[in-house]
Amino acid sequence: MVAAFQGWNDAGGAASLAAGYLRVATDAERFAVIDPDPFIDYQQTRPTVTLLDGQVRTVEWPETDILASEDADIVIVVGPEPNMRWRAYADAICGLAAQMGVELVVTLGALLADTPHTRPVPVSSTASDEELIARLALTRSNYEGPTGIVGVLHDACTRAGLRSASLWAATPHYISASPNPRAAVALLERLSELVGTPGPSGELVRAASEYAVRVAAAVAEDPELAGYVEQLESAADAEDPPTGEDLARDFERYLREQGGEEPGQ
């Protein structure tokens, strides 16, 4: 099972973009939804109105989609982070995973960090299960601090006896408002290495390259920002690649600085 949630855990929309790509690449079909009514505050996560044939208005609710692909042997969970009753929400996902015989739950996330856009996207791969850490060459999760639905879901997996792992891509904080296909590509590549899911398509890789060009052009037009990026590049080149613990510290610092605002916004 691969799960991604929009909002707090999804800087640059990278995690939900990666999950959406998996949906298409595996021909996964929706077979269930989680009703948003018990879990969503509609003043925070509003439904949207669309027109059909330019005339009929229909309301689209912020449901959590649950999809499956028999050929790829994968279940995909994607939706907005709930606003309330997190334990019941996470338990519902774990209950479904157990019923379907899921052996591993992998969550995708993205956070804002002091990483330059000119370097490879760092991806941390963490777990708490010692056997899983050894088998997949993961890092033990030692993070302490504020968490989102991803952290709550991993706790629910532990209580339900489900093995779980977490992938987090670090995205540059100075371009947080833009959708980040580069981070989505990095998540998909790491996920493919771990469990054999489809890697990113040529179309998504091209989108990531075009994104990098647009960001480079925007940075070049701002001398102050360009100087700051050079500082980040020097720091990145002088240090070893960031570990999961390094990214966790970045995440905790970001949350403190934001005062509880959503990093995905």
Secondary structure, DSSP 4 states (H G I P E B T S, - for coil): -EEEEESTTBGGGHHHHHHHHHHHHTT-EEEEEE-STTT--TTTS--EEEEETTTEEEEEP-PEEEEEETTTTEEEEEEEPPSS-HHHHHHHHHHHHHHTT--EEEEEEEEEES--TTSPPPEEEEES-HHHHHHHT-EE----S---HHHHHHHHHHHHT-EEEEEEEEEEGGGTTS--HHHHHHHHHHHHHHH------HHHHHHHHHHHHHHHHHHHT-HHHHHHHHHHHHHHHHSPPP-HHHHHHHHHHHHHHHTT--TT-
